[in-house]
């Protein structure tokens, strides 16, 4: 299915190109990183807001290593369940493992919600 066409008012057809010093670009880039958006999008917001104060809500993101580890744990757990279905038995330690995983995820989610 094709993406819906934008109206003339919604279409961005104008470009503004300007140069920055390395220090100016670094400041813009640092602020954009904090906001979690590309530098061009932040510059657009500054231009649109004018002299008004620009407020960008930041959200703490999970560490990529944490997410990768959770993914690996999920994969391993999936293999355990698959083997349990094949062989008809499950290790009694699996229940404790699942409880530990739930606790880790719960703490991570609470940390994110608390920081928001």
Secondary structure as the mmCIF struct_conf table of DSSP 4:
data_model
#
loop_
_struct_conf.conf_type_id
_struct_conf.id
_struct_conf.beg_label_comp_id
_struct_conf.beg_label_asym_id
_struct_conf.beg_label_seq_id
_struct_conf.end_label_comp_id
_struct_conf.end_label_asym_id
_struct_conf.end_label_seq_id
HELX_LH_PP_P HELX_LH_PP_P1 UNK A 2 UNK A 7
TURN_TY1_P TURN_TY1_P1 UNK A 8 UNK A 10
HELX_RH_AL_P HELX_RH_AL_P1 UNK A 22 UNK A 35
TURN_TY1_P TURN_TY1_P2 UNK A 36 UNK A 36
BEND BEND1 UNK A 37 UNK A 37
HELX_RH_AL_P HELX_RH_AL_P2 UNK A 39 UNK A 49
TURN_TY1_P TURN_TY1_P3 UNK A 50 UNK A 51
BEND BEND2 UNK A 52 UNK A 52
HELX_LH_PP_P HELX_LH_PP_P2 UNK A 53 UNK A 54
HELX_LH_PP_P HELX_LH_PP_P3 UNK A 60 UNK A 63
HELX_RH_AL_P HELX_RH_AL_P3 UNK A 64 UNK A 87
BEND BEND3 UNK A 88 UNK A 88
TURN_TY1_P TURN_TY1_P4 UNK A 92 UNK A 92
HELX_RH_AL_P HELX_RH_AL_P4 UNK A 93 UNK A 115
#
